[in-house]
Amino acid sequence: MLKRLFVQGMLMVFTFFGYSQSTFEFDGVIKNSSNESIIGAQFIHPQTQRILFISSESGSFNFNADTNIL
């Protein structure tokens, strides 16, 4: 639970770019307080509690919200 809250808090650090009327692209890297990439971090939808995405081996993520995940 604490790890999940930490990851959700870290979402505020990421850069969001690529906006049009119906498109969002999310791109970033999850890092811990030691500046090391976190592998396998889960992005959870706040209302449905579904897993939206899991970060890659490098801690990076990139996904497009047009896939009806939000």
VEXDREN-845937 format. One record per residue: chain; residue number from 1; x, y, z of N, C-alpha, C in turn. Coordinates in nm, 2 decimals. Atoms other than C-alpha are relative to their C-alpha. Layout:
residues N
(node "A",NUM,(X,Y,Z),(X,Y,Z),(X,Y,Z))
...
This chain:
residues 70
(node "A",1,(0.08,-0.12,0.00),(0.00,0.00,0.00),(0.09,0.13,0.00))
(node "A",2,(-0.09,-0.12,-0.01),(0.28,0.25,0.09),(0.07,0.02,-0.13))
(node "A",3,(-0.07,-0.01,0.13),(0.47,0.17,-0.23),(-0.10,0.05,-0.11))
(node "A",4,(0.10,-0.05,0.09),(0.15,0.22,-0.43),(-0.03,0.15,0.01))
(node "A",5,(0.02,-0.14,-0.02),(0.09,0.56,-0.27),(0.12,0.08,-0.04))
(node "A",6,(-0.12,-0.06,0.04),(0.45,0.65,-0.33),(0.01,0.02,-0.16))
(node "A",7,(0.00,-0.01,0.14),(0.42,0.57,-0.70),(-0.10,0.10,-0.05))
(node "A",8,(0.10,-0.09,0.04),(0.10,0.76,-0.73),(0.04,0.14,0.02))
(node "A",9,(-0.06,-0.13,-0.03),(0.27,1.06,-0.57),(0.10,0.04,-0.10))
(node "A",10,(-0.11,-0.03,0.10),(0.56,1.03,-0.81),(-0.06,0.04,-0.14))
(node "A",11,(0.06,-0.04,0.12),(0.32,1.08,-1.10),(0.00,0.15,-0.02))
(node "A",12,(-0.01,-0.15,0.01),(0.32,1.45,-1.02),(0.13,0.05,-0.06))
(node "A",13,(-0.13,-0.05,0.04),(0.68,1.47,-1.12),(0.02,-0.01,-0.15))
(node "A",14,(-0.02,0.03,0.14),(0.64,1.35,-1.48),(-0.04,0.11,-0.09))
(node "A",15,(0.03,-0.09,0.10),(0.63,1.55,-1.79),(-0.12,-0.05,-0.09))
(node "A",16,(0.11,0.04,0.09),(0.30,1.54,-1.99),(0.01,0.09,-0.12))
(node "A",17,(-0.01,-0.09,0.12),(0.31,1.66,-2.35),(-0.08,-0.07,-0.11))
(node "A",18,(0.07,0.05,0.12),(0.14,1.61,-2.69),(-0.15,0.01,0.01))
(node "A",19,(0.14,-0.02,-0.02),(-0.20,1.76,-2.63),(-0.07,0.04,-0.14))
(node "A",20,(0.09,-0.05,0.10),(-0.47,1.79,-2.90),(-0.14,-0.01,0.06))
(node "A",21,(0.13,0.01,-0.06),(-0.85,1.79,-2.85),(-0.03,-0.13,0.06))
(node "A",22,(0.04,0.13,-0.06),(-0.88,1.42,-2.79),(0.12,-0.09,0.02))
(node "A",23,(-0.12,0.09,-0.01),(-0.52,1.30,-2.75),(0.09,0.05,0.11))
(node "A",24,(-0.10,-0.02,-0.09),(-0.28,1.28,-2.46),(0.11,-0.10,-0.01))
(node "A",25,(-0.11,0.10,0.00),(0.06,1.12,-2.47),(0.08,0.02,0.13))
(node "A",26,(-0.07,0.00,-0.12),(0.23,1.04,-2.14),(0.13,-0.06,-0.01))
(node "A",27,(-0.13,0.05,0.02),(0.60,1.00,-2.13),(0.08,0.04,0.12))
(node "A",28,(-0.08,-0.04,-0.11),(0.85,0.99,-1.84),(0.08,-0.12,0.05))
(node "A",29,(-0.08,0.10,-0.07),(1.08,0.79,-1.61),(-0.04,0.01,0.15))
(node "A",30,(0.02,0.01,-0.14),(1.00,0.67,-1.26),(0.13,-0.02,0.07))
(node "A",31,(-0.13,0.01,-0.08),(1.29,0.72,-1.01),(-0.03,0.01,0.15))
(node "A",32,(0.02,0.00,-0.15),(1.32,0.66,-0.64),(0.09,0.12,0.05))
(node "A",33,(-0.07,-0.12,-0.06),(1.48,0.91,-0.39),(0.15,-0.01,-0.02))
(node "A",34,(-0.14,0.01,0.03),(1.83,0.77,-0.49),(0.03,0.02,-0.14))
(node "A",35,(-0.01,-0.02,0.14),(1.77,0.86,-0.85),(0.02,-0.12,-0.08))
(node "A",36,(-0.01,0.12,0.07),(1.75,0.50,-0.96),(-0.14,-0.03,-0.06))
(node "A",37,(0.13,0.03,0.07),(1.48,0.38,-1.21),(-0.07,-0.11,0.08))
(node "A",38,(0.08,0.10,-0.06),(1.20,0.18,-1.06),(-0.06,-0.08,-0.11))
(node "A",39,(0.05,0.10,0.10),(1.11,-0.13,-1.26),(-0.14,-0.05,0.04))
(node "A",40,(0.13,0.06,-0.03),(0.75,-0.25,-1.29),(-0.10,0.08,0.08))
(node "A",41,(0.09,-0.09,-0.08),(0.58,0.05,-1.13),(-0.14,-0.01,-0.08))
(node "A",42,(0.13,0.01,0.06),(0.20,0.03,-1.19),(-0.07,0.14,0.00))
(node "A",43,(0.09,-0.12,0.01),(-0.02,0.32,-1.30),(-0.14,-0.04,0.02))
(node "A",44,(0.13,0.04,-0.04),(-0.36,0.28,-1.14),(-0.10,0.11,-0.03))
(node "A",45,(0.11,-0.10,0.02),(-0.68,0.45,-1.26),(-0.06,0.03,0.14))
(node "A",46,(0.04,-0.04,-0.13),(-0.80,0.65,-0.96),(-0.15,-0.05,0.04))
(node "A",47,(0.14,0.04,-0.03),(-1.17,0.55,-1.00),(-0.03,-0.15,-0.02))
(node "A",48,(0.03,0.14,0.03),(-1.18,0.21,-1.16),(0.10,-0.10,0.07))
(node "A",49,(-0.10,0.08,-0.06),(-0.86,0.08,-0.98),(0.06,-0.10,-0.10))
(node "A",50,(-0.07,0.08,0.10),(-0.75,-0.08,-1.31),(0.14,0.04,-0.02))
(node "A",51,(-0.13,-0.03,0.03),(-0.39,-0.11,-1.40),(0.00,0.06,-0.14))
(node "A",52,(0.00,-0.07,0.13),(-0.33,0.14,-1.69),(0.13,-0.04,-0.07))
(node "A",53,(-0.13,0.02,0.06),(0.04,0.07,-1.75),(0.10,-0.04,0.10))
(node "A",54,(-0.11,0.04,-0.09),(0.35,-0.09,-1.60),(0.13,0.04,-0.06))
(node "A",55,(-0.13,-0.05,0.05),(0.69,0.07,-1.64),(0.09,-0.11,-0.05))
(node "A",56,(-0.08,0.10,0.06),(0.95,-0.10,-1.85),(0.13,-0.03,0.09))
(node "A",57,(-0.12,0.04,-0.07),(1.29,-0.25,-1.74),(0.09,0.12,0.04))
(node "A",58,(-0.08,-0.11,-0.02),(1.45,0.09,-1.76),(-0.07,0.10,0.09))
(node "A",59,(0.08,-0.09,-0.09),(1.17,0.25,-1.54),(-0.07,0.10,-0.09))
(node "A",60,(0.07,-0.09,0.08),(1.04,0.44,-1.84),(-0.14,-0.04,-0.04))
(node "A",61,(0.13,0.03,0.04),(0.69,0.46,-1.97),(-0.04,0.10,-0.11))
(node "A",62,(0.05,-0.08,0.11),(0.51,0.59,-2.28),(-0.13,-0.06,-0.04))
(node "A",63,(0.13,0.05,0.05),(0.14,0.54,-2.36),(-0.09,0.11,-0.04))
(node "A",64,(0.09,-0.09,0.06),(-0.13,0.71,-2.54),(-0.14,-0.02,0.06))
(node "A",65,(0.13,0.01,-0.07),(-0.46,0.79,-2.37),(-0.12,-0.03,-0.10))
(node "A",66,(0.10,0.03,0.10),(-0.65,0.74,-2.70),(-0.05,-0.15,0.01))
(node "A",67,(0.03,0.14,-0.01),(-0.66,0.37,-2.61),(-0.11,-0.03,0.10))
(node "A",68,(0.11,0.01,-0.09),(-0.96,0.43,-2.38),(0.04,-0.06,0.14))
(node "A",69,(-0.04,0.05,-0.14),(-0.77,0.36,-2.06),(-0.03,0.10,0.11))
(node "A",70,(0.03,-0.10,-0.10),(-0.87,0.68,-1.89),(-0.15,0.02,0.02))
